[in-house]
């Protein structure tokens, strides 16, 4: 994923399926090329490279 796609997701009211290491996440914020994410299945948070995030293709 790139910064333009992240900004589209953050500035949109629609729901997007974003994943990190096969786990669904929500993006809390972005600083340069690092995204702060929270995992949907628990309260864990992590800082990850935006290139490591992806959307699942249906």
N, C-alpha and C positions, 0 to 999 in steps of 0.2 A: 504494500500500500504506500501511497505517497502523500505528501503534505496537502496537496490540492484535494484529494479524496477525503482526507480526514476533515478538512475545513468544510467540505460539502456535507458530510455526516453531522458535524457539530452544529451547523447552521440550518439544519432541516428538522422539521417536526416528525418526519416519517421514521419508522423503525428500521434499522439496518442490522443484519446479522454479522457481527465482527468477531473474529476469533484470534486467539493466541495459543499456540501449542494445543490445538484441537479443543480448547475450552472457550465458551462464549464469554465475551467481555463487554464492558461499556467503557467508553473513553471519557475520562474526567477532565483532561486538559492536555495541551501540547506546549512544549518548550523546545524550540529548534527541531531537532530530529528525534526527540524523546517524548513519548506519550505516557501519561499517568493513566493506568487502567485499573478497573475493579472487575473482579471475576463475578459472573452472574450467580454461580453456584455456592459462593461463600463470601465472607467479608474481606478476603485477601486483596491487597492492593500491590501494584508493582509498577516500576518505571521500566519501559521497554523501548527499543528502537521502533519507529513507525514502520520501517521496512519489514518487521517481523509480524505485523498485523495483517490479516487478510479477511476477505469476505468469502463465504462459502458459495460456490456456484451450484445452482439448482438445475 
